[in-house]
C-alpha cells in the first residue's frame, strides 16, 4: 500500500518511490469536490506508484482536473503527457517559457539526453507531448481557483528560468519545487540543485526573498516534502548556494583539466555536506536517486562562463 501523507487541510502528498528510493520525489495532491489536482507529478517511471496511491485512497487518473508544474525538468514533469493522454480533461499549468517544450519535448529530451545519456529511459521513461489545447500559460501573479482554494502563482527563477511556485494562503503552504532546494530528512540541511542549462544565482536569491515575503507557514519541496522551519530552511539553502557558487568560482580559476576541476568541486562539496550530515546522507546528494554533484558542477560552471569567468 502506498500511503498519502497530509500536509494541511485538503492537501496531501505521495512518495513516488523513485527508483525504489523513499523520500526522493514527492507529488502534492489537492482534493476538492469536483476532482483533484497534482503539483509536479514526477516522471513516467513513477506512474504505477502514483496510480496505486490514488487508487488506495479512492481516487483515479480520471479524477485529475489539473496538473500544476513548478517547472518542466523531467523529475518534476515527465509524466504529465502520459496523464493527459489518459485523461484529456486535464489542464496543465506551466510558465510560458516552458510551455513549448512540453508541447513538443524534442529539445527538452535532447538537453536531458546530454546529461543522462543511456540512462534516460531507466530514469524518466516516456515523455509524451501535451496538446496545446490542454496547456495554460503562466507568467506569475495569476490566481488559480483550484479544489476549493485559491493558489497564487509566484515567478521564481534561479534554478530554472521558467520556474514558478504556488502559494495557498488558506493554509500557508508554499509549493516551491526546487527553489527551496533539496532536503531529504529532518536535519536542517537544504541543498541547492544546480544542473544546467540556466542556473542564475542572483535570480535565485531574489526568488527566495519573494518566498519570505509571502510568510508561508510551510514549505513544500519536491525533494522532499513539507517543512515548517521556513526561515531556518531558507537561510541554510542560501548559505549552501553561496558556498557552492564560491567553490565553483575558485575551482574554475584553478589550474588543471576540466575533469580535474569537476572532481575538485565534487570533493569540496562532499566535504562541505559531510560537515552537516552523515556519510550515508551525503551520498544521497551525490548519486542516485537525485543525480550526482557533477551535474551541479556543470550548471555552476555554465553560470560562471556567462559571467565571463574562464579557467
C-alpha positions as a LaTeX table, in Angstrom:
\begin{tabular}{lrrr}
\hline
Residue & $x$ (\AA) & $y$ (\AA) & $z$ (\AA) \\
\hline
Unk1 & 0.00 & 0.00 & 0.00 \\
Unk2 & 1.23 & 3.49 & $-0.89$ \\
Unk3 & 0.07 & 5.84 & 1.85 \\
Unk4 & $-0.55$ & 9.53 & 1.25 \\
Unk5 & 0.75 & 11.87 & 3.91 \\
Unk6 & $-1.12$ & 15.01 & 4.98 \\
Unk7 & 0.36 & 18.47 & 4.52 \\
Unk8 & $-2.63$ & 20.54 & 5.63 \\
Unk9 & $-6.38$ & 20.71 & 5.14 \\
Unk10 & $-7.23$ & 19.11 & 1.81 \\
Unk11 & $-3.54$ & 18.86 & 0.88 \\
Unk12 & $-1.72$ & 15.55 & 0.75 \\
Unk13 & 1.37 & 14.17 & $-0.91$ \\
Unk14 & 2.66 & 10.91 & $-2.35$ \\
Unk15 & 6.16 & 9.48 & $-2.08$ \\
Unk16 & 6.70 & 8.28 & $-5.65$ \\
Unk17 & 9.46 & 5.85 & $-4.58$ \\
Unk18 & 11.64 & 6.95 & $-7.46$ \\
Unk19 & 13.96 & 4.09 & $-8.49$ \\
Unk20 & 12.82 & 2.34 & $-5.33$ \\
Unk21 & 14.10 & 5.11 & $-3.04$ \\
Unk22 & 11.95 & 6.71 & $-0.37$ \\
Unk23 & 11.97 & 10.49 & 0.11 \\
Unk24 & 13.25 & 11.31 & $-3.38$ \\
Unk25 & 10.28 & 12.78 & $-5.29$ \\
Unk26 & 7.02 & 13.99 & $-3.76$ \\
Unk27 & 3.84 & 14.79 & $-5.67$ \\
Unk28 & 1.32 & 17.07 & $-3.97$ \\
Unk29 & $-2.36$ & 16.15 & $-4.23$ \\
Unk30 & $-5.05$ & 18.82 & $-3.84$ \\
Unk31 & $-8.54$ & 17.48 & $-3.16$ \\
Unk32 & $-11.84$ & 19.18 & $-3.91$ \\
Unk33 & $-15.47$ & 18.23 & $-4.53$ \\
Unk34 & $-15.07$ & 18.23 & $-8.31$ \\
Unk35 & $-11.79$ & 16.31 & $-8.51$ \\
Unk36 & $-8.12$ & 16.58 & $-7.72$ \\
Unk37 & $-5.08$ & 18.49 & $-8.88$ \\
Unk38 & $-1.45$ & 17.38 & $-8.82$ \\
Unk39 & 1.59 & 19.57 & $-8.33$ \\
Unk40 & 4.67 & 18.08 & $-10.06$ \\
Unk41 & 3.51 & 14.53 & $-10.93$ \\
Unk42 & 7.07 & 13.26 & $-11.36$ \\
Unk43 & 8.48 & 11.10 & $-14.16$ \\
Unk44 & 6.64 & 8.40 & $-16.09$ \\
Unk45 & 8.74 & 5.73 & $-14.35$ \\
Unk46 & 6.73 & 6.53 & $-11.20$ \\
Unk47 & 3.26 & 6.37 & $-12.78$ \\
Unk48 & 2.48 & 2.96 & $-11.32$ \\
Unk49 & 3.20 & 4.24 & $-7.81$ \\
Unk50 & 1.11 & 7.35 & $-8.39$ \\
Unk51 & $-1.76$ & 5.31 & $-9.78$ \\
Unk52 & $-1.63$ & 2.85 & $-6.88$ \\
Unk53 & $-1.59$ & 5.66 & $-4.33$ \\
Unk54 & $-4.60$ & 7.35 & $-5.89$ \\
Unk55 & $-6.47$ & 4.05 & $-6.10$ \\
Unk56 & $-5.69$ & 3.20 & $-2.47$ \\
Unk57 & $-7.31$ & 6.48 & $-1.42$ \\
Unk58 & $-10.38$ & 6.20 & $-3.62$ \\
Unk59 & $-9.08$ & 8.38 & $-6.46$ \\
Unk60 & $-8.07$ & 7.74 & $-10.06$ \\
Unk61 & $-6.35$ & 9.36 & $-13.02$ \\
Unk62 & $-9.83$ & 10.15 & $-14.33$ \\
Unk63 & $-10.39$ & 12.38 & $-11.26$ \\
Unk64 & $-7.48$ & 14.67 & $-12.13$ \\
Unk65 & $-8.66$ & 18.06 & $-13.31$ \\
Unk66 & $-5.34$ & 19.89 & $-13.36$ \\
Unk67 & $-1.58$ & 19.38 & $-13.23$ \\
Unk68 & 0.43 & 22.33 & $-11.95$ \\
Unk69 & 4.12 & 22.32 & $-12.86$ \\
Unk70 & 6.69 & 24.27 & $-10.92$ \\
Unk71 & 9.00 & 23.66 & $-13.90$ \\
Unk72 & 9.46 & 21.18 & $-16.72$ \\
Unk73 & 12.51 & 19.20 & $-15.59$ \\
Unk74 & 11.77 & 15.51 & $-16.07$ \\
Unk75 & 11.86 & 14.58 & $-12.38$ \\
Unk76 & 9.01 & 17.04 & $-11.86$ \\
Unk77 & 7.01 & 17.00 & $-15.08$ \\
Unk78 & 7.95 & 13.97 & $-17.17$ \\
Unk79 & 4.71 & 12.03 & $-16.56$ \\
Unk80 & 2.41 & 14.92 & $-17.49$ \\
Unk81 & 1.94 & 13.99 & $-21.13$ \\
Unk82 & 1.09 & 10.41 & $-20.23$ \\
Unk83 & $-1.53$ & 11.62 & $-17.76$ \\
Unk84 & $-3.10$ & 13.94 & $-20.33$ \\
Unk85 & $-3.18$ & 11.16 & $-22.91$ \\
Unk86 & $-5.16$ & 9.04 & $-20.46$ \\
Unk87 & $-7.38$ & 11.89 & $-19.29$ \\
Unk88 & $-7.86$ & 14.60 & $-21.91$ \\
Unk89 & $-9.79$ & 16.79 & $-19.43$ \\
Unk90 & $-6.59$ & 17.71 & $-17.57$ \\
Unk91 & $-5.45$ & 21.33 & $-17.79$ \\
Unk92 & $-1.68$ & 21.76 & $-17.43$ \\
Unk93 & $-0.47$ & 25.00 & $-15.82$ \\
Unk94 & 3.13 & 25.91 & $-16.68$ \\
Unk95 & 5.24 & 29.03 & $-17.12$ \\
Unk96 & 5.12 & 30.37 & $-20.65$ \\
Unk97 & 8.85 & 29.80 & $-21.15$ \\
Unk98 & 8.39 & 26.09 & $-20.55$ \\
Unk99 & 5.10 & 25.57 & $-22.37$ \\
Unk100 & 6.50 & 24.99 & $-25.86$ \\
Unk101 & 8.88 & 22.34 & $-24.54$ \\
Unk102 & 6.12 & 20.20 & $-23.08$ \\
Unk103 & 4.02 & 20.61 & $-26.22$ \\
Unk104 & 6.97 & 19.42 & $-28.28$ \\
Unk105 & 9.55 & 17.83 & $-25.95$ \\
Unk106 & 12.20 & 17.22 & $-28.62$ \\
Unk107 & 14.60 & 19.92 & $-27.38$ \\
Unk108 & 13.87 & 19.10 & $-23.74$ \\
Unk109 & 14.79 & 15.47 & $-24.34$ \\
Unk110 & 17.89 & 16.38 & $-26.30$ \\
Unk111 & 19.08 & 18.61 & $-23.45$ \\
Unk112 & 18.36 & 15.95 & $-20.82$ \\
Unk113 & 19.97 & 13.30 & $-23.00$ \\
Unk114 & 23.27 & 15.17 & $-22.93$ \\
Unk115 & 23.23 & 14.90 & $-19.14$ \\
Unk116 & 21.84 & 11.41 & $-18.60$ \\
Unk117 & 22.89 & 9.55 & $-21.75$ \\
Unk118 & 21.86 & 5.91 & $-21.86$ \\
Unk119 & 20.07 & 6.24 & $-18.51$ \\
Unk120 & 17.22 & 8.35 & $-19.92$ \\
Unk121 & 14.66 & 5.54 & $-20.22$ \\
Unk122 & 15.62 & 3.94 & $-16.90$ \\
Unk123 & 15.30 & 7.24 & $-15.05$ \\
Unk124 & 12.42 & 9.01 & $-16.73$ \\
Unk125 & 10.55 & 6.68 & $-19.10$ \\
Unk126 & 8.33 & 8.12 & $-21.79$ \\
Unk127 & 7.95 & 11.88 & $-22.13$ \\
Unk128 & 4.78 & 12.30 & $-24.18$ \\
Unk129 & 3.85 & 15.61 & $-25.85$ \\
Unk130 & 0.90 & 17.60 & $-24.49$ \\
Unk131 & $-1.67$ & 19.15 & $-26.84$ \\
Unk132 & $-1.57$ & 22.94 & $-26.88$ \\
Unk133 & $-5.28$ & 22.97 & $-26.05$ \\
Unk134 & $-4.51$ & 21.42 & $-22.65$ \\
Unk135 & $-1.82$ & 23.93 & $-21.70$ \\
Unk136 & $-2.44$ & 27.09 & $-19.69$ \\
Unk137 & 0.44 & 29.61 & $-19.78$ \\
Unk138 & 1.59 & 31.34 & $-16.59$ \\
Unk139 & 3.83 & 34.35 & $-16.09$ \\
Unk140 & 3.47 & 34.90 & $-12.34$ \\
Unk141 & 0.90 & 36.88 & $-10.41$ \\
Unk142 & $-2.09$ & 34.82 & $-11.51$ \\
Unk143 & $-4.64$ & 33.44 & $-9.04$ \\
Unk144 & $-5.82$ & 29.93 & $-9.80$ \\
Unk145 & $-9.07$ & 28.74 & $-8.22$ \\
Unk146 & $-8.48$ & 25.06 & $-7.61$ \\
Unk147 & $-10.03$ & 22.46 & $-5.30$ \\
Unk148 & $-11.84$ & 24.94 & $-3.03$ \\
Unk149 & $-8.78$ & 27.16 & $-2.63$ \\
Unk150 & $-7.01$ & 29.96 & $-4.46$ \\
Unk151 & $-3.38$ & 29.45 & $-5.43$ \\
Unk152 & $-1.23$ & 32.48 & $-6.14$ \\
Unk153 & 1.39 & 31.93 & $-8.83$ \\
Unk154 & 4.85 & 33.25 & $-8.00$ \\
Unk155 & 7.51 & 33.53 & $-10.69$ \\
Unk156 & 10.73 & 32.34 & $-9.08$ \\
Unk157 & 13.64 & 31.85 & $-11.50$ \\
Unk158 & 17.10 & 30.79 & $-10.40$ \\
Unk159 & 17.05 & 27.02 & $-10.58$ \\
Unk160 & 15.31 & 27.35 & $-13.95$ \\
Unk161 & 14.24 & 30.39 & $-15.95$ \\
Unk162 & 10.70 & 29.00 & $-16.22$ \\
Unk163 & 10.25 & 28.09 & $-12.53$ \\
Unk164 & 7.10 & 29.11 & $-10.65$ \\
Unk165 & 5.70 & 28.37 & $-7.21$ \\
Unk166 & 2.15 & 28.14 & $-5.91$ \\
Unk167 & 1.12 & 29.75 & $-2.62$ \\
Unk168 & $-2.04$ & 28.67 & $-0.81$ \\
Unk169 & $-2.92$ & 31.49 & 1.59 \\
Unk170 & $-5.71$ & 29.45 & 3.19 \\
Unk171 & $-3.20$ & 27.01 & 4.68 \\
Unk172 & 0.04 & 28.96 & 4.43 \\
Unk173 & 1.64 & 26.26 & 2.28 \\
Unk174 & 4.07 & 27.36 & $-0.44$ \\
Unk175 & 4.74 & 24.76 & $-3.14$ \\
Unk176 & 8.23 & 25.78 & $-4.20$ \\
Unk177 & 9.58 & 22.98 & $-6.40$ \\
Unk178 & 13.38 & 23.22 & $-6.37$ \\
Unk179 & 13.66 & 26.89 & $-5.38$ \\
Unk180 & 13.97 & 25.92 & $-1.71$ \\
Unk181 & 16.42 & 23.17 & $-2.59$ \\
Unk182 & 16.55 & 19.51 & $-1.63$ \\
Unk183 & 16.12 & 18.39 & 1.98 \\
Unk184 & 15.93 & 14.66 & 2.43 \\
Unk185 & 15.48 & 14.30 & 6.18 \\
Unk186 & 14.54 & 16.14 & 9.35 \\
Unk187 & 18.05 & 17.54 & 9.71 \\
Unk188 & 18.34 & 21.21 & 8.84 \\
Unk189 & 20.24 & 20.93 & 5.58 \\
Unk190 & 18.82 & 22.27 & 2.31 \\
Unk191 & 20.97 & 21.71 & $-0.76$ \\
Unk192 & 20.51 & 23.75 & $-3.96$ \\
Unk193 & 20.33 & 21.59 & $-7.11$ \\
Unk194 & 22.31 & 23.45 & $-9.79$ \\
Unk195 & 22.15 & 21.46 & $-13.05$ \\
Unk196 & 22.47 & 23.15 & $-16.44$ \\
Unk197 & 21.32 & 24.90 & $-18.50$ \\
Unk198 & 20.07 & 28.12 & $-16.86$ \\
Unk199 & 21.23 & 28.47 & $-13.25$ \\
Unk200 & 21.08 & 32.12 & $-12.18$ \\
Unk201 & 22.33 & 32.60 & $-8.63$ \\
Unk202 & 21.29 & 36.24 & $-8.27$ \\
Unk203 & 17.78 & 35.49 & $-9.53$ \\
Unk204 & 17.63 & 32.55 & $-7.11$ \\
Unk205 & 18.41 & 34.79 & $-4.13$ \\
Unk206 & 15.69 & 37.20 & $-5.27$ \\
Unk207 & 13.19 & 34.35 & $-5.61$ \\
Unk208 & 13.88 & 33.23 & $-2.04$ \\
Unk209 & 13.13 & 36.80 & $-0.94$ \\
Unk210 & 9.76 & 36.53 & $-2.69$ \\
Unk211 & 9.01 & 33.34 & $-0.76$ \\
Unk212 & 9.86 & 35.05 & 2.53 \\
Unk213 & 7.56 & 37.98 & 1.73 \\
Unk214 & 4.61 & 35.59 & 1.49 \\
Unk215 & 5.38 & 34.45 & 5.06 \\
Unk216 & 4.42 & 30.82 & 4.46 \\
Unk217 & 3.94 & 28.55 & 7.43 \\
Unk218 & 5.11 & 25.52 & 5.44 \\
Unk219 & 7.46 & 24.94 & 2.52 \\
Unk220 & 6.59 & 22.00 & 0.31 \\
Unk221 & 9.66 & 20.93 & $-1.64$ \\
Unk222 & 9.54 & 18.26 & $-4.32$ \\
Unk223 & 12.72 & 16.70 & $-2.88$ \\
Unk224 & 11.28 & 16.09 & $-0.28$ \\
Unk225 & 8.08 & 17.01 & 1.50 \\
Unk226 & 6.79 & 19.68 & 3.91 \\
Unk227 & 8.91 & 21.69 & 6.37 \\
Unk228 & 7.67 & 24.22 & 8.88 \\
Unk229 & 11.01 & 25.77 & 9.94 \\
Unk230 & 10.72 & 28.11 & 6.97 \\
Unk231 & 13.20 & 30.83 & 7.91 \\
Unk232 & 15.94 & 28.48 & 9.03 \\
Unk233 & 15.44 & 26.29 & 5.97 \\
Unk234 & 15.76 & 29.21 & 3.56 \\
Unk235 & 18.77 & 30.59 & 5.43 \\
Unk236 & 20.50 & 27.22 & 5.09 \\
Unk237 & 19.59 & 26.97 & 1.42 \\
Unk238 & 21.10 & 30.38 & 0.65 \\
Unk239 & 24.22 & 29.61 & 2.69 \\
Unk240 & 24.78 & 26.42 & 0.71 \\
Unk241 & 24.05 & 28.12 & $-2.60$ \\
Unk242 & 26.60 & 30.84 & $-1.84$ \\
Unk243 & 29.12 & 28.19 & $-0.79$ \\
Unk244 & 28.63 & 26.14 & $-3.96$ \\
Unk245 & 28.90 & 29.28 & $-6.10$ \\
Unk246 & 32.18 & 30.30 & $-4.46$ \\
Unk247 & 33.69 & 26.80 & $-4.61$ \\
Unk248 & 32.85 & 26.69 & $-8.32$ \\
Unk249 & 34.43 & 30.12 & $-8.89$ \\
Unk250 & 37.69 & 29.18 & $-7.22$ \\
Unk251 & 37.77 & 25.82 & $-8.94$ \\
Unk252 & 37.27 & 27.33 & $-12.39$ \\
Unk253 & 40.15 & 29.77 & $-11.74$ \\
Unk254 & 42.49 & 26.96 & $-10.63$ \\
Unk255 & 44.91 & 25.01 & $-12.82$ \\
Unk256 & 44.08 & 21.62 & $-14.25$ \\
Unk257 & 41.92 & 19.90 & $-16.83$ \\
Unk258 & 38.14 & 20.18 & $-16.96$ \\
Unk259 & 37.85 & 16.73 & $-15.40$ \\
Unk260 & 40.28 & 17.70 & $-12.63$ \\
Unk261 & 38.23 & 20.79 & $-11.86$ \\
Unk262 & 34.97 & 18.85 & $-11.76$ \\
Unk263 & 36.46 & 16.27 & $-9.41$ \\
Unk264 & 37.88 & 19.01 & $-7.20$ \\
Unk265 & 34.46 & 20.68 & $-6.99$ \\
Unk266 & 32.81 & 17.36 & $-6.09$ \\
Unk267 & 35.40 & 16.64 & $-3.39$ \\
Unk268 & 34.99 & 20.08 & $-1.81$ \\
Unk269 & 31.20 & 19.91 & $-1.92$ \\
Unk270 & 31.19 & 16.45 & $-0.34$ \\
Unk271 & 33.40 & 17.75 & 2.48 \\
Unk272 & 31.03 & 20.68 & 2.96 \\
Unk273 & 27.96 & 18.43 & 3.11 \\
Unk274 & 29.77 & 15.97 & 5.39 \\
Unk275 & 30.21 & 18.73 & 7.98 \\
Unk276 & 26.43 & 18.71 & 8.37 \\
Unk277 & 25.33 & 15.16 & 7.59 \\
Unk278 & 26.41 & 11.55 & 7.89 \\
Unk279 & 28.39 & 9.82 & 5.15 \\
Unk280 & 25.28 & 7.87 & 4.13 \\
Unk281 & 23.20 & 11.04 & 3.86 \\
Unk282 & 25.98 & 12.77 & 1.96 \\
Unk283 & 25.85 & 10.00 & $-0.64$ \\
Unk284 & 22.20 & 10.88 & $-1.32$ \\
Unk285 & 23.32 & 14.26 & $-2.66$ \\
Unk286 & 25.94 & 12.71 & $-4.94$ \\
Unk287 & 24.27 & 9.91 & $-6.85$ \\
Unk288 & 21.00 & 8.00 & $-7.01$ \\
Unk289 & 18.28 & 8.95 & $-6.71$ \\
Unk290 & 18.66 & 12.68 & $-7.34$ \\
Unk291 & 21.72 & 12.95 & $-9.52$ \\
Unk292 & 25.42 & 13.46 & $-8.90$ \\
Unk293 & 27.21 & 16.59 & $-7.81$ \\
Unk294 & 28.80 & 16.51 & $-11.26$ \\
Unk295 & 25.56 & 17.98 & $-12.60$ \\
Unk296 & 25.79 & 20.74 & $-10.01$ \\
Unk297 & 29.29 & 21.50 & $-11.24$ \\
Unk298 & 28.16 & 21.67 & $-14.87$ \\
Unk299 & 25.38 & 24.11 & $-14.02$ \\
Unk300 & 27.57 & 26.43 & $-11.96$ \\
Unk301 & 30.43 & 26.26 & $-14.48$ \\
Unk302 & 27.98 & 27.37 & $-17.14$ \\
Unk303 & 26.73 & 30.14 & $-14.82$ \\
Unk304 & 30.27 & 31.47 & $-14.30$ \\
Unk305 & 31.02 & 31.25 & $-18.00$ \\
Unk306 & 28.05 & 33.55 & $-18.61$ \\
Unk307 & 29.65 & 35.96 & $-16.11$ \\
Unk308 & 32.81 & 35.96 & $-18.23$ \\
Unk309 & 34.91 & 33.77 & $-15.93$ \\
Unk310 & 37.06 & 31.20 & $-17.71$ \\
Unk311 & 39.79 & 28.90 & $-16.49$ \\
\hline
\end{tabular}
